[in-house]
Amino acid sequence: MSKRVDTKLCSVEEAVKRIPSGCTIAVGGFIGSAHPEAVTAAIERLFIESGGPRDLTLVYGAGQGDGQQRGLNHLAHEGLIQRVIGGHWGLAPALGKLAIANKIEAYNFPQGVLCQLFRDIAARRPGCVTHVGLGTFMDPVHGGGRLNSRTTDALVERIELGGQTYLWYKSFPVHVGLIRATAADCNGGLLFDEEAILGEALAIAQAAHNHGGIVIAQVQQILHSPAPPHSIRVPGILIDHIVVANLAEHPLTFAEASNRTYFSPARDIELNNHESHQSPVLSDERYIIASRACDELIPGSIANLGIGMPEGISIVAKERGLLDQCTLTIESGPIGGAPAGGLSFGASAFPQAIIDQPAQFDFYDGGGLDFAALGAAQIDSKGNVNVSKFGTRIAGIGGFANIAHNAKKIVFCGTFTTNGLEVTSQQGSLSIARDGQTKKFVEQVEQVCYAAENSSRYQSEVLYITERAVFRKCDLGLELIETAPGVDLDRDILAQMEFRPVIRSIRSMPSHCFRNRVP
């Protein structure tokens, strides 16, 4: 019989003292959504005060942090962390600095693989066997996801099954699970009624429990009666310690304390006319890219829009009345509605449903997405894309690999150059006032995150959309198919690339992408 919640309640300081040195901890969350902020902050305080716990292995799927101090940045102390196996690193730059300085062992695996791996660890299976990551820097022939010279253990191998090549991401024990929920009922069962996502909380809890470890759950409130069984997302039998956090350490996202908008039924809301959900004004280059990418979004599509540049597509789709004709999904679990941006990315306004993150990636990996738009920081002559590592900065792969290799149509979005680019859209054409100092179309990307030669059997088309040109992946590499009205092919495009693309027939980008807009 499950222990009553009263026996599991403790202060956050008491809970984190139960974390032994040298153990492996798994932390749930997505940026700020469902991240146990009170718990990770308490681990940091304990380490600073007492020097322990030490030498932890940190495992997580989605990036968790605000780019400064919150989230997994709390754990970025030399001595506290020995190894990190993470999906996205960009929002926890303090961890990235430790990796770059060779102070910790560091791996970068696909977010979806790690979410699914928690389930495999829970079931004591050998690991996650998948096609995701083949041909990329996660592939053992290209480094096996290792981020520095200190990292030597092979945690992923190539294997052959039925004449097909797969990657085997190996299982390992999880000793401590750190998760977050809205409330715990009298049996310690967890409800997620006012969380933006479910994440991978159940899988993490099962993984830690089945390896003789502990599960620490952060909640906002305690219910002193049993909750309806269908509303319990993580049963009380898996929970060892429950801590009650205040709102400051239990925000809906790292951008919003709470917002009931996220839980309003989609059928009761007219998304395109809802005044309380205002869209930001896009800069000229972002509007052009989002507008051209939105042209590829066919009514009826199930789609995913990545963080950053692709976020603008939902704004244009809203302007065009497409949000109620397409279903936008997020890798964190929301299906339908309008995806939020910035530090609220991962949440969706007025979703139709919210499923757990591993299940969402099952759907993605199986070719469930009709359309996906993702960012692109570097693109090479073969059509390979890098979004993860630039010199001494680690951004991480996140869910990019799962989505990019499996969506039926993939559109990579980004400006043509960066670092100082200034453009304006006037009279249906593009004017480049100043070009960026950094070229993004390079001879060879620093890391292969999307391997063009290993694109999924599901994919029918791959496009690369910028503010001045559109390319597509072809058998010969990258082919230039569109240019913006007002640009010069030699000066503004070819001279700003480190390679010459395939050129056969070039048409003009649609004039509606360059319309004058009133801010």
N, C-alpha and C positions, 0 to 999 in steps of 0.2 A: 504494500500500500504506500502511496506517495505521502511523504511528510507534509504536514500543513505548512502554509507559507510562513507562519510565525517562527518556525524553527530554522528557516532559511534566511530571514531578514538579518542584516548586519550593516554596519557602517561601511562606506567605501574603503576607508583606511584598513579596517579589519579584513575585508575581502581580498585586497591586493597583497596583504601579508601572506596569504596562502599560496602565492605564486612562487614556486621554487626556482632557484638559479639553475641554469642549464637546460631549461625545458623549452618546448615548442608551444607558442601561443598563436591562436588564430583569432583575428579580429574582423568582425562583420561591419558593414556599412558601405555607403556610396557617397563620396565627398563628405557631406555632413549628415545626410539622411541616414538614420538608424545606426549612426556611429556612437558607441558608448563613451562619450566625451568625459564624463565624470570619472570613469574607470581609468582611461589612459592618462588623464591628468594626475590622478592619484598615484599611479605607478611612477610617474616622473618625480613627484614630490618625495615619495618613499626612497627612490634611488638617490636623489640629491641629499636627503637627510641621513640615510643609513648606508649607502653604497650597495644596496641590493634591492631587488634580485639582479643577478648578473648573467651575462653570456646567454641571453635568450635568442631563440630562433623565432622570428616574426614572419607569419604567413598571412597574406590577405589577397583578395581578388581585386576589387575596385579601389581606385585611389581614394584616400580618406585624409582630408586636410583642407586648409584655407590658403595654402601657399605661404603661411607665416608661422603661427605657433600652435594652432589647434590640430586636432586629429592625431595622426601618427607622428606628427612633428614632436609630440610629447615624448616619444620613445627614442628619439634620435640623440642618444648619448653614447659616447665611446665607453665600453665596459658594460653598459646595460644591454646592448644588442650585439650579438656575434654574427648572426646571419639573417638576411632578409630574402624571402621568396615572395615577390610582389607582382601585381598586375600593372598598376600605374603608379609612377613615382613623382609626377610633376607637382602635385599639390602638397607633397611632403619634401620640400627641397633640402631640409636638414638631413634627412636620410640619404638623399642623393649625394650630398657633400661627403658624407662618410664613405659612400661607395667609391666616389671619384678619388678620394684620398687613400683608398686601399685600406681603410680602417675596419671594414666589415666584409664578410662574404656577401655577394649580391647576385641575385638571379632575377630576371624579368621574364615571366611566362604570361601567356594570354589570360586575360581576366576570366573568360568563359571556361577555360581549362581548369583554372584554380577553383572556381565555384563547383564544377563537376567533380574535381579531385576530392573535395571535402566529402562528397557522397561516397566516393570509392574508398576513402580512408575509413569512413564510418562502417562500411560493409566489409572492411578488411580485404578488399580486392587488391590485386597487384598495382593498380594505378589506372590512369585515364589513357585509353588508347584512342587516338583521333588523327585525322588528316590535318587538323589546324596547326599551322606553324611550319609545315614542310616548305623547304626552300628559303625560309626566313632565318633571322639570327637565332631563333629558338631551336632550329634544326642542329643536331650535333655536328654535322659537317660544316656548319657556319658558326660554331661556338657554343651551342647548347644553352643559350640564354644567359651565359655568364657575362657579368658586367665589368670585371676587373681581374687582375692577375692573381689576386689572393684566392679567388674562387676556383676550386679545382674539381670538386666532386661532380660526377656525371649524374644528374638527376633526370635526364631525358635520353632515350635511346631510339634509334631507328629499328623497326622490326618489319618483317614480312608476314602478311596473313592473306591466304587465298590469292597469292600472286600480286597483292597490292602493298605498297609501302605506307606505313603509318609511323607516328611518333608515340612512344610510350613514356608518359610522364609518371614517374614512380611514386608510389605511396610512401608515407612515413607517419609515425605516430604523432598525434596532436594531444598535448597534455593539458592545455588550458584553452577554453573557449570564452571569448568576451563578446557578448551580444547585447542588443538593446530592444526593448519593447515598450508599448504604451503603459501596460498594467499587468499585474500578476493577480490571479484569483486566489481563493483560499487554499487551493491545492498546489499553488506555485506555477500553474499553467500560464503561459504568456499570450496576451492579446496585442494586436498591432493596429487597433482601430484608428488611432491618430498618428500613425507613422506614414511617411510618404511612400515607403517601400517595405517589402518583407525581407529582401536581400537573401542571404544564405544562412540565416540564423538557425534553422532546423538542422541543416547539414553540419554546421560547425558544432552544435550542441551534441549531436549524435556521434560525431567523430571523437570529440573529447571524452564523452561518457564511455564509449566502447573501447577506449584505450586506458581506462582506469584513471582518467583525469578529472578535472573539475570544470564546471561551467558557472561563470559569473554573469548575471543578467542585470542590466540597468533598466529601471522603470520609472514612470512618473507617479504612479499611484498603486495602492493595494486595494483589491476588492475582497471584502470579507465574506463573500458567498460564492458558490460555484458559478462560473460563466457557462453559457451554452457550449456544449462540447465542440460544435462545428466552428465556433469562434476562436478556439484555442489553436494557435499555430505552432507552439512548442510546448509539449506536455511537461507537467511539473516533475515527472520522474527523471528528467534530464537535467534539472536545475539544482545546483548546490548552494549558491549564495545569491541573494537578491539585495540590491542596493537601490534606494529611492533617491533620485536626483532632482535638483531644483531646475526650473525652466531655463536658467542661464546655461546649464550644462546638458540640457535636453531640448535643444531647439529643433523645429521641424527640419530645417536645413541650416547651413552656415550663413545663409542670407536672410532667413525669415524665422522669427521665433515660433509663430504658428500662423496658419492661414486655412480657414475652413474651405476655401475655394478648392483645395486639392481633393476634397472628399465629397463634393457635390455630385449627384448622379448626372452623367452626361446627357441622358435623355431629357432632363429637365432644364437644360441650358442650351441656348443658341450660341455656340462658340464664336461665330463670326460677328456677333452683335453685343457680346457681353461686355459692358462698360468697365467692370471692375478688373478685367484682365487686359491691361493696356500693353501694346507692343512698343518696344523702343524704336527710335528712328535709326535707320541703317545709314552708314556712310556710303558715299557713291560707289566705291569699289565693292563693298559688301552687298549693296543692293543689286549691282550688275551681276555678280556671281550668283547670288541667291535667286534672282529672277531667271537667269539662264538655266540654273539647275532645276528650278521649279517647273520649267518647260518639260522636263523629263518625267515628272510625276504624273502618272496616268490615274484618272479617277478609278477608285476601286482598289488601289494598291495598298498593300501592307508594307509600311516603310519604317526605316530607322534613320534619324538625323543625328550626326555626331556633335560633340561639343565644339565650340569655337565658330569658325566660319559657316559650317552647315546650319547652325541655329537660325540664321536668317531666313532659311527656306520656309520655316513654319510661319514666319511673319508675312512673307509674300503669299504663301498658300492661304493664309487667313484673308488677306486683301482680295484674293481671287475667289473666295468662297469654296476652297477645296478641302478645308478641314473636316467638313461633314461628308465628303466624298471619298476621303482616304483615311486609313487608320494608321496613325503615327504611334510607334512603339519605342520604348527605351530599354536598353539592355538590363537595367536594374529591375525591370518587371512590369511597369505600367503599360497598359494597352489602351490606345485611344486617347482622346483629349489633346491638349496643347502642351508639348514639353516645355519645361522651364529652362532658363539659361543661367550662365554664371555659376555662382556657388550654390544655386538651387537645382542645377542640372542633375537629372536622375529622378526628379519629381515631375508629375504631369498634372495640369489643371483639368479637372473634370474627366478623369479616366473612366473607361468602361469597365475595366478590371485591373487588378494588380496581382500578378502571380509571382512566385519566388524566382530569384535570379538564375539558379541552375536550370530550371525548366524553361526560362526564356532563352537561354543559350542552346538548349536542346532544339528548340524551334528554329533558331537562327542557323545552327550547324547543319540542320537537315534541309536547308534551302527554303525556309518559310517566308523569307523576306522577298518581296517583289522588287523593292527599290531601297537603296541605301546611299546616303551622302556623308562623306567623311572628309576630314581635313587632310592636307598634304603639305609637308614642310620641305621635302626634297623629292624630286622626280628625275629618273635617269632615262637614258635613251631606250632602254628595254621596256619602260613603263613601270619599273619597280618604284615603290614609294617608301619614304622614311618619315616617321612621325615620333620616333622614340629617343634618339640620341644625337646631340649636336655639340661636338667638341667636348667641353667639360660639363655640359648640362644633360641630365637624364630626365626625360619626360616619361618614358615607359610606354608599353604597347597597349595596355588597357584592353578593352573589348574589340579594338580595331581589327586584329587578325581574324577573329571569329566572324565578324561582320563582313570585312572586305573580301574574304575568300569564298563566301557562301551566298551573298545576296544575288538575285537573278540579274539585276542591273545595278552597277556601282558607279557613283559619280564622286570623284575626288575634287575638292574645292579648295582654292587658295589663291592669293595674289601671285602675280607673275614674278615679282621681285619683292624683297622686304627690306626693312631697315631704312626708312626715310621716304618710302613711296608716297607721292601725292598725285591724285588724279581727280578730274571732275567730269561729270556727265552733262553735256549741254547739246541741245538741238538734235537729239538722237544719235550722238556720237561721243567718243571718248577723247579727252585731252589729258596728256601726261605732262604735268607741270614739272615733276622731278621723279626720276626713277630711283628705286631702292638700291642700296649699296651692295646687297647680298643677292646673288643669283640663286634661284630655287630649282632651275632645270640644269642639273649637273651631269657630268659624264658618268659618275658612279655615286650612288647614295652611301652615306656613312653606315647605315644599317638598313637591311632589307626587312621591312615590316609587311609589305604586300609584295609577294613574289609573282610577277606577271606570268612567268612561265608555268607556275603551278596554280593558276586561277581555277576556281572550282568548275566542275562539270555543269553546275547549275547556271553559270553566267552566260548571258547572251550578249552583253555589251558593257564595256568599261570606258568611261569618259573622264577627261581631266579638264576642269573648267576654271578659267581665270578671268580677270576683268578685261583682258585684251585678246584672248585666244582660247580656242577649244581644241583639244586633242582627243584622239581615241586610240585604244590599244589595237594593233593589227599584227599580222604574222611577222612583219618586218621590224616591229618596234613601236615607237610613238609616231603617230601620223597627225599632222596639223590639218584640221578640217574647217575651222572658222577663225576669222579675225574680226576685231571690233571696227566699226566705222570710225575713221579718223586716225587710225594708227598706220605707221609705215612698216611694212613687212621686214625689211632689212634692219632698219634702225631700232625699232621698238620691240621686235620679236627675236629675230635670228641673232642679232648682236648681243642680246641679253641671255643667250643660252650657251652652254658649254658644248653642245653637240647640235648637229643639224638633223631635224626631224624628217620623217618621210613626208614628201609634199607631192600630191597628185592633183587634187581639185579642192580649191579653197572657196568657201562661200562666206558671206557676211553674217556676223552674229545678229540675231533679231533686234530690230530697232526699238522694240518696246522695253528692252533691258536697259536702255539708255535714256529713258524719258526724264524730263525735268520734274523734280519733285519739290513740293513746298514743305519745309521742315515743320 
